[in-house]
Amino acid sequence: VWVIRIIVNILVFLVRCIYMQTKYHFPIKQYFLKVIVPVITVTILTIPFSLLVKNLIVGYWIRFIISCFFSIGFTLLIIYRLGLNSKEKSFVLETIRKRIR
């Protein structure tokens, strides 16, 4: 059931992109390169790490807290390093600097 749902969602997404391209001259190639590729890259790199951390730690609450902490930290690091362009990285750093002051 989940596989069929995922396939249908991907097909509907592609149809929407094609519709946007034909109706509004939406740049699909640029969208895929700037949005979809970074999202897939971050997802592929973070899921195995989160599962590894979860499986290495024994104890329910300890495992939950440690896996959440490391998963969030690793995901943020991967998003910053691979998911953001230089302009977005500058924006994030500037926002953090403003909040610290």
N, C-alpha and C positions, 0 to 999 in steps of 0.2 A: 504494500500500500504506500509506504514512504517513497519507494523508488519511483513509482508512477507519479506521485505528487511532485517530486523533485523534477522529473522529466517534463511534466506539464508546465510547471512554473518556469523552467528554462525556456521552453518553447513560447510561452506567452510573453516572456521578457523579450525574446528575439523579435517576435511579431510587433511588440510595442516600439522597439528600436527602429525597425524598418518603417513602421507607420510614421514615427517622428521624423525620420529622414525624408520620406516622400512628402509629407505634409508641411514640415517646417524647416527643411534642409538641415536637419540635425546631423552633426559630424560624428557618425557612429565609430569610425576608426579612431578618431581622437578620443572619444569617450571611453572606448575599450582600453586604449593605451594609458590614459591618465586616471581612470577610475577602476575599471574592472581588474586589470592586471595587478595593481598594487593590493587590492582587496584580496584577490586569490593568493597572492604571494604571502601576505600577512597570515591569512587563514591556514595555508599549508604549513607554514613554519611554526605557528603557535599551538595548533591542536596537538601535535605529537608531544611537544614539551609539557603541556598541561596534563596530558594523560600519563606521561612518564613520572611527573612529580606526584600525581595522585596515586599511582601504583607503588611508588617507592616508600611511602610513609604509612606506618601502621597506627591504628587508633582513629576512631571516627572523628571526634572534634578536632584533634590535633591535625589530622590529615586534611580536614576541611579548611581550617584556618591557614595552614602552611601552603596548601595547594592554591587557595584563593590569592594569598599574598604573592607567591612566586608567579602564578599565572598572569595576574594583573600586571605585575612589574615587567615580566618578559614581554607580554603583549604590547605594553606601552613603549618599551624599548624598540621592538621590531616595527611598530607603527611609525615611531619617530625616525628610525634609521632607513626604512625601506618604503614606508607608505606615504611619506610626505615629501613634497618637493622643497626646494630651498626657500621659497617665499613662505610656505606654510611653516617650515621649521623656524624661520625668523619671527613669524607671528607668535608661535607657541612660546619661544624664549622670551620675547618682549612681554607677553601676557604674564608669564611666570614672574619676571622681574618686577612688574608693576604690582603684583599681588604680594610679593615679599616686602616691598617698601612700605 
